[in-house]
Amino acid sequence: MKAEYLLIVNPRSARGSTGRLWLHMRERLGAILPPFDAVLTGARGEATRLAAEAVGRYRVIVAVGGDGTVNEVLNGLVDEAGSVRPGVALAIIPRGTGADFVRSLGIPHSLEGAAAVLARGQRREVNVGRARFLGFDGSPTTRYFINEAEVGMGAVVCQTVSRSSKRLGGATAYLWAIMLTTLRYRDQPVSLAIDGGPAETVVLNNAWIANGCYSGGGIRSAPRARLDDGLLDLVRVDHAEPAERLRGFLKLRSGAFVDLPHVRYRTVRRVEAAAETPVPVETDGEPVGTVPATFDLLPGRLPAIAP
């Protein structure tokens, strides 16, 4: 029987345990899923190529890894013209530090739970975000995101997490990185233009441009976000005094920080960010470059396997 599922497996995910346990995991998955093919990635970015090559050959492309792996696979499911490739759906077996997108989708974190969702095959169409920015080499770059993007301190937090051991787990790794980065990061003046309107310059700590509700290992960074509403949620955190920052930190995981006076929350279709300094940008938990940056949604939606 021809396999309709391709599993793209990041063996370095879950602190390398995915690679070490893959043969056992494959046996467990084989007891739940229809026949599938699987390929292990060998380098950063390879999942994008593998996903693009799989379109037309498989009905479902499954990212086995963390949010970074999901993002790489997503970028292979969007063509050079910025359109979602037809005839294929995205699915996820979560094996990573953050696993934030699956929280919004409602996919269980356990191997058997996620596989059961995949086996049922129920589809939900979700929005896909587009970020255009300057890459680290200074060249104009486009990258697609499915969960969130950030401008400001959050991108530095992601860089800190990617360099850490993550031995204490995703949530702890992110909270520790936030505390460290808060001590070191200096808020910067950033110009933000919303939906083609006039630009407003603010001293920015961080801005989430969110499609999903969660980031940073379970932080409810955009608690009112919906994956299929055709809008991005902009959560802007302005410069604040230390006492206000502490209040925000304590309310971060619950999402209650969005009601603080130095936080602005709104839905948007397009955000343009610019600054005189190279304020960092991340997409789906991966540092990718700096402003100037523009964020919007693709016109088409991507089918995703979800409960």
C-alpha positions in Angstrom: 0.0 0.0 0.0 1.3 3.4 -1.0 2.0 5.6 2.1 0.0 8.8 2.2 1.9 10.3 5.2 5.4 11.5 5.2 7.0 12.1 8.6 9.8 14.6 8.6 11.7 13.9 11.8 14.2 16.3 13.5 16.5 13.9 15.4 17.9 16.8 17.4 14.6 17.7 18.9 13.8 17.1 22.5 17.5 17.5 23.4 18.4 14.8 20.9 16.2 12.1 22.4 14.1 11.9 19.2 17.0 10.6 17.3 18.1 8.2 20.1 14.6 6.8 20.5 13.4 7.0 16.9 13.3 3.2 16.1 11.2 2.7 19.2 9.0 5.7 18.4 8.5 4.4 14.9 7.3 1.1 16.1 4.8 2.8 18.5 3.6 5.1 15.7 3.2 2.1 13.4 0.7 0.6 15.7 -1.6 3.6 15.5 -1.1 5.2 12.1 -1.8 4.0 8.5 1.3 3.1 6.5 3.8 6.0 6.4 7.2 7.0 5.2 9.7 8.8 7.3 12.9 10.7 6.8 15.3 12.2 9.3 16.7 15.6 8.7 20.5 16.1 8.9 20.9 19.9 8.9 19.0 23.1 9.7 16.7 24.0 6.9 16.5 20.6 5.3 12.9 20.0 6.4 11.8 22.9 4.2 13.3 21.2 1.1 11.9 17.8 2.0 8.4 19.2 2.6 8.5 21.0 -0.8 9.6 17.9 -2.6 6.9 15.8 -0.9 4.0 17.9 -2.2 2.1 16.0 -4.8 3.5 12.7 -3.5 1.9 12.6 0.0 -1.5 13.7 1.3 -0.2 14.7 4.8 3.3 16.1 5.8 4.0 15.4 9.4 6.5 17.6 11.3 8.1 15.5 14.1 9.9 18.0 16.3 9.5 21.4 18.0 8.1 24.7 16.7 11.3 25.2 14.7 10.7 22.0 12.8 7.1 22.9 12.2 8.2 26.3 10.8 10.7 24.6 8.5 8.0 22.2 7.1 5.5 25.1 6.8 8.0 27.1 4.7 8.2 24.1 2.3 4.4 24.1 2.0 4.3 27.7 0.6 5.5 28.2 -3.0 7.8 30.9 -4.4 4.9 33.1 -5.2 3.7 33.1 -1.5 0.7 30.7 -2.1 -0.1 27.7 0.0 0.6 24.6 -2.1 -2.6 22.7 -2.8 -3.4 19.1 -2.0 -1.5 18.6 1.2 -2.1 19.1 4.9 0.2 19.8 7.8 0.3 17.5 10.9 2.5 17.6 14.0 4.0 15.0 16.4 5.3 17.4 19.1 8.9 16.8 20.2 10.4 20.1 21.2 11.2 22.8 23.7 8.2 25.1 23.1 5.5 23.1 21.4 3.4 26.2 21.4 1.5 25.9 18.1 0.1 22.5 19.1 -1.4 24.1 22.2 -3.5 26.4 20.1 -4.5 23.5 17.9 -5.3 21.3 20.8 -2.9 18.5 19.9 -1.8 16.3 22.9 1.9 16.4 23.7 2.1 12.6 24.2 3.3 10.5 21.3 0.2 8.2 21.3 -2.2 11.1 21.8 -0.8 13.1 18.9 -0.7 10.0 16.7 -4.4 9.3 17.5 -5.3 12.8 16.4 -3.3 12.2 13.2 -4.9 8.9 12.5 -8.4 10.4 12.8 -7.4 12.9 10.1 -9.8 15.7 11.0 -8.7 18.9 9.2 -8.9 22.5 10.3 -7.9 25.4 7.9 -5.5 27.9 9.6 -4.0 31.2 8.6 -0.4 31.5 7.6 1.7 34.6 8.4 4.3 36.2 6.3 7.3 38.1 7.6 9.5 40.2 5.4 12.7 41.6 7.1 16.4 42.0 6.8 18.3 38.7 7.3 21.4 38.6 9.4 23.5 39.2 6.3 21.5 42.4 5.6 19.6 41.0 2.6 15.8 41.3 2.2 14.3 38.0 3.4 10.8 36.5 3.5 9.8 33.7 5.9 6.4 32.3 6.7 5.1 31.6 10.2 2.2 29.7 11.6 2.2 30.6 15.3 3.8 34.0 16.0 6.5 36.5 15.2 8.2 39.0 17.5 10.0 42.3 17.3 12.2 43.2 20.3 13.2 41.5 23.4 11.4 38.3 22.6 13.7 37.6 19.7 16.7 37.8 22.1 14.9 35.5 24.5 14.5 32.9 21.7 18.2 33.2 20.9 19.1 32.6 24.5 16.9 29.6 24.7 18.4 28.1 21.5 21.8 28.3 23.1 20.8 26.8 26.4 20.8 23.1 27.4 17.0 23.0 28.0 17.5 20.3 30.6 14.9 21.7 32.9 12.2 21.7 30.1 10.7 24.2 27.8 8.7 26.4 30.2 11.6 26.7 32.6 14.1 27.4 29.9 12.0 30.2 28.5 11.2 31.8 31.9 14.9 31.7 32.8 15.8 33.3 29.5 13.2 36.0 30.0 14.7 36.9 33.4 18.3 37.0 32.0 17.3 39.0 28.9 15.2 41.5 31.0 18.4 42.4 32.9 20.4 43.0 29.7 18.0 44.2 27.0 17.6 47.9 26.4 14.2 49.0 25.0 14.5 50.8 21.6 12.5 53.4 19.8 10.5 51.6 17.1 8.1 53.0 14.5 5.0 50.9 14.0 2.5 51.4 11.2 -0.8 49.5 11.3 -2.9 48.5 8.3 -1.3 51.3 6.1 -2.0 54.0 8.7 0.5 56.6 10.0 3.5 55.4 11.8 3.7 55.8 15.6 7.1 55.7 17.3 7.2 54.1 20.8 10.0 52.9 23.1 9.3 49.3 22.5 10.2 46.4 24.8 8.5 43.7 22.7 5.8 43.2 20.1 4.1 39.9 19.4 2.5 39.5 16.0 0.4 36.4 16.8 -1.6 33.9 14.9 -1.8 31.5 17.8 -2.4 32.1 21.5 0.9 30.7 23.0 4.6 31.3 22.8 7.7 30.8 25.0 6.8 27.3 26.3 3.2 27.9 27.2 3.0 31.7 27.8 -0.4 33.0 26.8 1.1 35.9 24.9 -2.0 36.6 22.7 -4.9 35.1 24.7 -7.6 36.3 22.3 -5.9 35.1 19.1 -7.7 32.7 16.7 -5.9 30.7 14.0 -8.7 31.1 11.4 -10.1 34.6 11.8 -8.0 36.2 9.0 -6.4 38.6 11.5 -3.1 38.9 13.4 -3.1 39.9 17.1 -0.6 42.6 17.9 0.4 42.7 21.5 2.7 45.7 22.1 4.7 46.0 25.3 6.0 49.5 25.8 8.9 50.6 28.0 8.0 50.5 31.7 9.5 51.0 35.1 11.0 48.0 36.9 8.0 47.6 39.2 5.7 47.4 36.2 8.0 45.0 34.5 7.9 42.7 37.5 4.1 42.8 37.5 4.1 41.9 33.9 6.5 39.0 34.5 4.2 37.6 37.2 1.2 37.7 34.9 3.0 36.4 31.8 2.0 32.8 31.7 -1.6 33.4 32.5 -2.0 36.1 29.8 -3.2 38.6 32.3 -0.3 40.9 31.5 -2.2 42.2 28.5 -4.4 44.3 30.8 -1.5 46.2 32.2 -1.2 50.0 31.4 2.0 49.6 29.3 0.5 46.9 27.1 -1.6 47.5 24.0 -3.6 44.8 22.3 -5.4 44.9 19.0 -6.1 42.9 15.9 -4.5 43.9 12.6 -4.0 42.8 9.1 -0.6 44.3 8.5 2.2 45.6 10.7 5.3 47.5 9.5 8.1 48.0 12.0 11.2 50.2 11.5 14.0 51.6 13.7 17.3 53.3 13.5 18.9 50.4 15.3 18.8 46.7 14.2 16.0 45.6 16.5 15.8 41.8 16.3 13.0 39.7 14.7 12.0 36.1 15.3 9.4 33.8 13.7 8.0 30.7 15.4 10.7 30.8 18.1 13.6 31.1 15.7 15.7 34.4 15.5 15.8 35.3 11.8 17.0 38.9 11.4 16.1 42.5 12.1 13.8 45.4 11.2 12.7 47.0 9.0 10.1 44.3 8.9 6.5 43.8 7.6 4.0 41.2 8.8 0.8 40.1 7.2 -1.3 37.0 6.3 -1.3 35.0 3.1 -4.7 35.0 1.3 -5.0 31.3 1.4 -5.3 29.0 4.4 -3.4 25.7 5.2 -5.2 22.5 6.2 -3.9 21.3 9.5 -4.7 18.0 11.2 -6.4 18.8 14.5 -8.8 17.3 17.1 
